Amino acid sequence: MAECECISGCPFFNGRMAQTMGTVVESMKRRYCLGDQTNCARHMVKRTLGKEHVPPDMIPNQIEIAQQMIEAAGLTVK
């Protein structure tokens, strides 16, 4: 799997959350941003609802929150 096309503008990947999450961030970056981004909550919301709907503080493993947001909009995950 190629790196995520959203990396350049992603607040999660670009360290804006690193201060509060420590070393967990690096593991998530490898798994979601440089691995299978289809399982990234941020990417799911962007694909389905649009970039403007991605909460700035959402982290990649918040799948349930992403699914709730998508379902609340009457859509299904893309």
C-alpha positions in Angstrom: 0.0 0.0 0.0 1.4 3.4 -0.9 1.6 6.3 1.5 -1.6 8.3 1.9 -2.2 11.2 -0.5 -3.3 13.4 2.4 0.0 13.3 4.3 1.2 16.8 3.2 -1.8 18.5 4.8 -2.7 16.1 7.6 -2.5 17.6 11.1 -2.0 14.2 12.6 0.9 13.1 10.4 2.6 16.5 10.5 3.1 16.5 14.3 0.4 18.8 15.5 -0.8 16.1 17.8 2.6 14.5 18.8 3.0 16.5 22.0 -0.1 14.9 23.6 0.2 11.4 22.2 4.0 10.6 22.4 5.4 7.5 20.8 2.0 6.1 19.9 1.9 8.6 17.0 4.8 7.0 15.2 3.2 3.6 15.4 -0.1 5.0 14.0 1.8 6.8 11.2 3.4 3.6 10.1 0.1 1.7 10.3 -2.3 4.2 8.8 -0.4 6.9 6.9 2.3 4.8 5.4 0.3 1.6 5.3 -3.4 0.9 4.8 -5.1 4.3 4.9 -8.4 2.8 4.0 -8.7 1.9 7.8 -7.9 5.5 8.9 -10.8 7.3 10.5 -9.6 10.6 9.1 -9.4 9.2 5.6 -12.8 7.6 5.9 -14.5 10.9 6.8 -12.6 12.7 4.1 -13.6 10.2 1.4 -17.2 10.1 2.4 -18.1 13.5 3.8 -15.4 15.7 2.5 -12.2 17.2 3.9 -14.0 20.0 5.6 -15.8 17.5 7.9 -12.7 15.9 9.3 -12.3 17.0 12.9 -8.9 18.5 13.4 -8.2 16.4 16.5 -9.4 13.1 15.1 -6.9 10.4 15.3 -6.6 7.5 12.8 -8.0 4.8 15.1 -11.3 6.6 15.9 -13.1 4.3 13.5 -16.3 4.2 15.6 -16.5 8.0 15.7 -16.0 8.2 11.9 -18.7 5.6 11.3 -21.1 7.5 13.6 -20.5 10.8 11.7 -21.0 9.1 8.3 -24.2 7.3 9.4 -25.5 10.5 11.0 -25.2 12.1 7.5 -27.3 9.2 6.1 -24.4 7.7 4.2 -22.3 4.5 4.3 -18.5 4.3 4.5 -16.8 4.4 1.1 
